[in-house]
C-alpha cells in the first residue's frame, strides 16, 4: 500500500460522488487510505482505492476529514454543470499545519455512461475530482486538474481510474516548493476583478482582515466565492505563499494553566495615549451584554451607554458613520440578572491569545507575512453546511470563511461581525464600534480611488494587450497595497498620539482603526519582532496632502454601491412613469380647457 511521501506536494487524488441516499461520499482515493471498509459481498477488483458503489461500501475517513466529501461537492452544485472549489483541511500528519484542497466538479447525463451502476437512479451523475496538496498552489493545480477531470468524464466509465493514478504521479513530478517564489502562484487569483467588483470597499476588506474579526463571505457559484477570498488574501505580502500554514487549525493551542491575556505587556512597547482595559474592551463588554439581551428577549433593544460609545444605525458602508453620542439607557436603571452575570464574567475572564508553540510562518526580512491566520484565527475559502457548528464555536477568536448555503445567512448576525456579498460587491458591518474603525479617511479614499481608476483605465483598453500592462495590472495592484501596508506599519509603530503632529499622521489612517489594530496579535507579533529592514518602512500616509475637489469625487464614488444604484434606478423609473402620466394628464386637461375657452369666446 502506497502512502504519501513527505517530499510529495500532492498527498492524495480523490473522487467524491453524490449518492441518492447517503449524499456526498468518497468513492476513490489514491494512494488508498489505511482503512478500507466494505461489505462481505463486495470486492475491490477494479483498482486499489476504488470503492464499489454499493450501499454498504464505505471509505472510512479520519475524524479530521469526516466532512471532506461535502467540501468536494458544494451545496447547490446541481445548479451548475461544472465548478471549482478551494478548501482547507488540517493535516493528518501534523494537526498544527494546513493542507489545501482543489476540487473540479462536473455532472453528466446518466444515459451517456457506458457502465452504469445500479445505484444510479437519477438523470444526472455528479462527481468531483479532488487534489489534496501540501502547498497552496491553487490556480496551478486547478489548471491541470480541470483537464484531467474533463478526460475522466470523457471515458464514460468511472471505474477506469488509471488516469487518476497517473495524475498523482505526474503532479508530484512537476510541482515543487520553488513555485511559491514565482508569480505563477497567483494564477487564477485576480485582484483586478476584486477591485472592479468592490471598488473603494476593497480597502475596507483589507483593513477588516487586519482586525481579525469574524467575517462571513457569501456568494454562488463557489468558484467566484473561494477565488475571491484567496485573491483578497493575496493583497497581503507573502500571505498566500507562507501565511496560511495554520489557517485550518482551530484546536486548543494553549495549556490550561496559561494565564496570558490580550493586553499583556510586550518587550517593545506600543505607543498609545490612553490606558486600556485589562481583559476586555468596553465595546466587547457592550456587545456581550447585547448578546445576552438578544438571547433572553428577542424584542429587547440593545443597550447604548452614554459618554462611551458612538451610535450609528446604518447597516452598511453606504454612508459614513455619524458621531452622535447615544444617551439611551435602561428605563429602570437596573440590568437584568442574566446581563449582570455576563458583565461579571466578562470582567474576570482572561483572553487566551498567544500559544506556547512557536509560529510555523516563514518570514521575510520585512516581517511578512503578518500572522493573521494563526493562533486560532481560521480561514476557509469554502465551508459546507456540515461545518455550521464551526462558525458558532465561541472558542474560535475569529475567522474568514466562505459559504454558498443560504442557511448560513439566517442567523449570521449572531456569529459574524461582518457579512461580505461577493456577487453584489457589498460589505455589511453590525458593530457601531467596528463601523467607526473601518471608516475610510480622505487619504484612504484617495488611495482607493487611485487604484480603482487605474484598474478601470487598464480594463478599458481595446488593444490586444488588454489587462497585461503594469499600471492597473495584477502585480501593480498588489504592489500598491504592499506600499500602503508598509506605510501603515511604519506609522503605527513610530508615531504616538501624545504628540499632536504624530496624532495627525495617525488620523490619516483613522485613529480608531490604528488603536484597534495595535491590540491584534498580527500587529503585536510584528511589532515585537522588529524586521531586519525596519528602516525601509515609510512614515505617513502614501496619499496625504491638502483636501481637494478630487477628494469629494472619491467620497461620492465610494458611496455608490450596487444597492444604491438599484434604488436610484427604481427612483428614476418612477419619476419617468410619473412624468408620462403628468404629460398625458396635461394633454387631456389642455384639450378640455381649450374647448371651454373657445366656447366662452363664441358666447361673447
N, C-alpha and C positions, 0 to 999 in steps of 0.2 A: 504494500500500500504506500503510495507516494504522499508525502506531506510537504507543505510549502517550505522552501529553504529560506534561511534568514536573509540571504542576499537578494532573493527574488522580489521584484517590485510588485508583481501580481500574485496575490495569495490564492485566490480562487476564481474560477469561472463557473457561474451558476445559471440555472434555468428555473424561473419561477412561473408557474401556471395558475390559472384560475379554475378551481373545481366547483361544480354547480352546487355541491352540498357543503364542502369544507372551506370554501373561499380560496384565498391565496395560499399556495403551498409550494415548498421547494421540491422540484422534480429531478434535478440533476446537479451534481457538484463534482468539480474536478480541480484539484485532487479530492478524492472522496473524504467525507467527514469520518472520524473514527468509528462512530456508532451508526450502524445501518439496521433499521428495524422494519421487518416485513412480516406478512402473514405466512404461515406454513405452506400455503398453496401457491404462493407467488415466487418467482425466481428473478434473478437479475442477470440474464444471459446476454443482454444487448451490449452492455459496456459497463466497466467499473464506474460506480457513481450514478448510473441511470436507475431511476426508481420506477417500477411498474405502476401504471396509472390505475391500479385497482383501489377500491375504497379502503382496504386495510394496509396499503403501503404508505409508509411514512418515513421521512428522514428526521432523525432526532437531532434537533439543533441545540447548541449550547444555550444556556439560560440568557446570557447577554445578547444573543442574537435571535431570541424566540420570535420577535416581531419582524425579522428581516423580510419574509415574503410580502408583508403588507407595504414595505418600502419599495420592493421591486416592481409591484403593480400598484400604482397610486389610486387613491379614491377618485371615482368618476372617470376611470380610464376608458370605459366602454364608449365614451362620447367622442373619442379620438382614434383615428386609425393607427397613429404612431405617436410616440412621445419619448422624452429623455428625462431621467431623474438623476439628481445628485443627492447622495445621502451619506451620513456619518454613522459609524459604529465604534464601540470600544474594542480595542484589540483583544483577541483571545489569549495572546501570549503575555501581554503586559497591559493590565487594565488602566494604567496611567497614560496610555497612548491611544491615538485615534487611527482608525483605518477608514479609507474613503471608497464609497460605492458609486459606480456609474452604471446605470441600467438603461437599456434600449427596449422600449415596449412596442409591440405590434399586435394587430389582430388580423385574422384571416377567416374567410368563409369555410365552414366545416366541410362543405361538399367538395372543396378543391383538394382536400387531403387524400393522398394515395393510401395512407394507412391511418385509419380512424379507430380509436379505442372505444369500447362500449360505453365508457363514462361520458363521452362527448354527446351531450343531449341538446346543446344549444346551436343556434345557426352560425355562431362565430366561435373561434378558439382564440383565447387571449394568453399571450406569453411574453416574458421579458428575458433577455439575456443580460446577466449582470457580471461585472468585474469588480472584485474587491482588491483594492490597491493599497500598498503601504505608503505611497506618496500621493499628494493632491494634484495629480495630472489630469484634471477633469476633461478639458477640451481635447487634449492629445489622445486620451483613451477613447473618448466619445467618437472622434472621427474614424478611428479604426473599428470600434465596436459596432457602429451603425452599418458598416459594410458587411461585417460578419453576421449580424442579425438578419440583414436582408438575404444573404446567401443561405442561412439556416432555414428561413421560411420558404425560400425557393425550392428547397429539397422536397417539400410537401410530405415529409416523413420525419417527425420529431425524434424518432428513435435513432436516427443517424447522427451520432454525436462526435464522430471523429474530427469534424471541423472544429468543434469546441475545444477538444484536447489540443489540436494543433494551434488554436488561438492562444491558449495558455502558454505554450512553449515559445511561440513567436513573439508574443508581447514581452515576455521576460528577456528575450534576446535583444529586443530593440529599445527597451526602456531602462533608464538608469538615473541616478541621483544628479548627474550633470545637467539634466533637463530643468532642474529647479533654478539654475543660474542663467537660463536662456529665456528670451522673450516668448518662446513657444508655450510657456506655461500659461499664458493669458489667452490662448486660442479659445474661441467661443465665449469669452468674457468681455462683453462690450460695455465699457463705461460711457461711451458716447451715447448709446441707446438709453442708458440710465439717466444721463443729463437731459436728453431730449424728452424723456418721459416725465421726470420730476422737476425740471427747470431749477429754480433757485432752492427748492426744497431738498435738493441733493446735499446741500451743505448742512441742512437741519439733520438729515440722516447721518451724515458724517460725525457731527458733534453728539448726536444721540448715542451712537455706539460707544463713544469715549466715556459717557456717563454710566455705562454698564447697567442699563435698565432692562426691564422685561419687555421685549419687543416682539410682537406677533406680526408676521408678514403674510398677507393673503393674496392669492391670485389663482388663476386657472387659464391655460393648462400648466402643468407642473414644470415644464421646461422653462417657461418665462419666469416662474417663481424662483426656482433654485438657481438659475443662472444669474438672475438679478441680485440675489443675496451674495453670491460669490463675487460678482462684479463690484458690488459695494465694498466688500472686504478688500478687494484688490486696490482700492484707493489708498489704503494704508501701506506704507513701505514695508516690504518683506513679510506681510501678513499671510498671504496665500502660500508663499514658499515655506515659511517656518513658524507661523503664528497659530496654526490650527492643530498642533500636536496634541493638545489636551482638550480640544473643543467638544468631544463627546463623552468626557469623563466627569461624572457627577456623583461619584461615590464619596464616602467620608474621607476627607484628607487630613483631618486634624485629630490628634488623640483627645480622649475625654477630659484630660487634666489641663488642656491648653486654655489659658485664661486671657490671651491677647484679644484686644478689641480694635474696632475700626479706627480709633483715634490714638493708638499708642504712639509714643514719640519716635521719630526717625533719627538716624545718626546725622543726616543732613536736614536741618530744619526747613520747613516750608514757611515762607514769609506770609503773614496774614495780619489783618488789622483788628481782628476780634476773636475772643475766645470761642471755642467750640464745645458743644455738649459732650459729656463723657462717653455716652454709649449710643444714643440715637439723637438725630436732629429734631428740632421742633416739628418740621414738616412730616417726618416719618411718624412721629407721635400722633400728629393730627390725622394722618391717613389711616393709622391703625384704629383710632377712635371711630373714624367714619366707617371703616370696615366693620367694626363691632356693631355700630348702629344699623348698618345695612343688613347684617346677619340677624339681628334681633327684630328689626322692623323695616320691611321693605319700603315703607312710606316715609320713613324718618328723613328729615332734612339734614345734610351734612353740616357739622359744626364749623364755624368760621371765627376763630379767635381774633379779637380786635388787637391792634397795635403790633401784630406779629406776622400777619400773612396777607398777601395781596389777593383780592377777589377778582377772578376772571371767569366769565361764563361761557366764552366761545369754546367749542369742542374741536376746533381745527386751527390751522395756521392761515385761515382766510384773512384774518385781521390781526394786527399787532395787539399784544396784551395791554390792558389798561393798568393804571396804577392806583385805582380807587381802593381805599382801605376799608375792609369789611368791618362792620360794627355789630353784627348779629351775635347773639349768644343764646344758650338755652333759656327758655322762658322762666323756668322755676329756679334757675341758678344752681341746680344740682345735676351732677352726672348720673346716668343710670348705673346700677350696680355692676353690670357687665362691662360698661365702659370704664368705670373706675378700676376694675381689675386689670383691664388692658393697660391703663396708664401705669399701674403699679408694676406689672410685668415688663413693660417697655423700658421703664427707667432702670430696672435692675438687670435686664438681660445683657449679655455680652456678645457682640457680633464676632463670629469666628471667620476671619478672612484670610489669614496667611498660614498655609500649611507648612509642616516641618520639612517635607521632602523638597529637594531643590527643583528649580524650574527646568523643564526639558527644552525650553525655547532657545534656539540658537540666535545669538545677537550679532549684529554687525558693529562697526566702530561708532555708529551714531546711536546705538542702543535700540535699534529697530530689529524685529517688530515689537511694538508695545504689547505688554501682557494683558490684553483684553480678554481673550478666550482661554483663561487659565483659572485655577483655584475655584472651580465650580461654575464659572460663567460659561454656559454651553452655547454651541452653535450647531444648528441642524438645518441645512438648506431645504429639507422636506421632512415632515412628520405625518404619519398616517393617524387615523382616529385611535388606533391601538395605543398611542402614546399620549392620550389626553391627560392621563394622571400625571405624566411627567411635568407638564407645564403648570400643573396645580400644586406641585410639590413645594412646600414652604421652605425646605432645606436648600433649594437651589437659589442662589443670590440673584441671578439674572440670566437672561437668555436672548438669543436671536434665532427664531425658528420660523419656518415656512409651513403653511398648510393650505390645502385646497378644499377641504371639507367645511361646509358652512356651519357645522355643529361647533366648530371652534369659535365662531363669532357670537354664538348665543349668549355666552356668559364671559366673554373675553375681558370685560372691564374688571372682573373680579381677580384675574390673574395676570393681566398685562398692563404695563404703564403706557404703551403706545401701540397703535394699530397702523400698519402700512398697507395700503391697497396698491399693488403694482399696476394693475390694469388701468386704474383711474389716476395714477400718479398722485395719490393722496396720503397725507400724514395726519393722524389724529392723536392728540395727547390729552390725557384726562386730568392730570395733577396740575393745579394752578402754579405750584412752585416749579414744576418741570417746564411748563409753558414759558415762564419767565426766564428760566435758564437757557432755553433754546431760541429765544427771541433774537433775530438777526440784527446786528447793528448796521449803521450806514456803511461802515467799512466792509462788513461781511457781505452786504448786498452788492457793493461794488465788485468784490471778488467773484461772487456767484454770477453776477450779470456779465462780467468779462468772460468767464468760462463758457456760459451759455451762448453768448453772442459768437464766440469763436467756433464753437461746435456747430451752431446753426449755419454760419457762413461757410464752413467746410462742407457741411451736408448739402448746401445749395449749389455746389459746383457741378457743372454739366459735363466736364471733361472725363476722360477715361480714368483719370487718377483720383476720382471722387472718393473721399474718405481715407486717402492714403497720405495726405500731407502731414507735415509736422504740427503746425499750429492748428488746433482743433482736432487733432488725431488722438488715437488711444493713448499712446505714450505721453503725449503733451498734456492731456488731462490729468494723468497720474502724476506727472512732474509738478503741475500746479498745486495739487493737493499735498504733495510732499513738502513744497516750499511753505505752504500755509501751515502745515503741522509743525514743521521745524521752527517757524517764527513764533507760533503759539507756545511751543515748549520752551524756547529761549526766553520769551517774555514772562511766562508764568513762573519760571524758576529763578529769574533775576530781579523781577520787579516786586515792590511791596506797596500795598495800599496805604501805608503810613506816609509815604511821600506823595504829595499832590500830583507832581508831574508823572510819576510812575503809575499812579492810580488812573490817570487819563489814558495811559497806554494800555492798561489792563481793561479799561472800559471799552476800548475799541473792539475787544473780543466778547464783550458783555461780561461784566464783572461777576454777575450771578452765576454764569456758566463757569468761569475760571475758579471761583470759590468752591463750586460743587466738584469740579474736575480734580482739584487738588486733593480731595478726600478719597478719590478712587484708587484702587490698587494699581492700575496700569500706570498712573502718574507717579504714585508714591514709589513704586519699584524702580521706575526710570530715574526719578529724582535721587533716590538713594544710591544708585549705581551710576554715577556720572559717566557718560560715554567718553571715549578717548578723544573724539573730535568735538568736544563741547564748545570750543571757541568758534566753530563754524555755524552755530545756531544764532540766527539774527534776532535782534530785539525790536519789537514793534510790529504793527500790522502791515502786511505787504501792500495794502491798498489804503493806507492812511493819507489824510490830506484834508483840504477845506471842503465844505459842503458845496455841491454844485447842482445844476439842473439835471445832470445825468443821474444823480442820486435819487431825485424824485422819480425819474423814469424807471430806475431799478426797483424802487419801492412799489410803484404801480405794477410793474411786471411780476414782482414776487407775489402780489395779491391776486393775480389772475390764475385761478385754479380751474380744473375741469368742471367742478361743481358750479363755480360762479359763471363759467361760460354757458353752461346749460340753463342756469337761471336767467342769465341775460338774454339768451336766445329766446327763451319762453316769453320773457317780458317784451322783447322786440316784436315777436309774432303776435302777442296780444295787442300791442299798440297798433300794428298793421291792420289787424282784424277790426279794431275799434275805428280806425281811420276809414276803412272801407264802408263800415256801417254808417258813419257820420256823413261820408260823401254821398251815399245813396239817399240818406235821410234829407240831406241838404237839397239834392236834386228834386226830391219829391215835394218838399216844402216850398222850394223855389218855384216849381211849376204852379203850385196852389196859390201862392202869394201873387204871382204874375197874373193869373186868371182873375183873381179878386181885384187887383188894381185896374186891370183892363175893364172889368165890369163897372167899377166906380167912374172911370173916365167916360164910358158910354152914357151912364145915367146923368153925369154932369153936363 
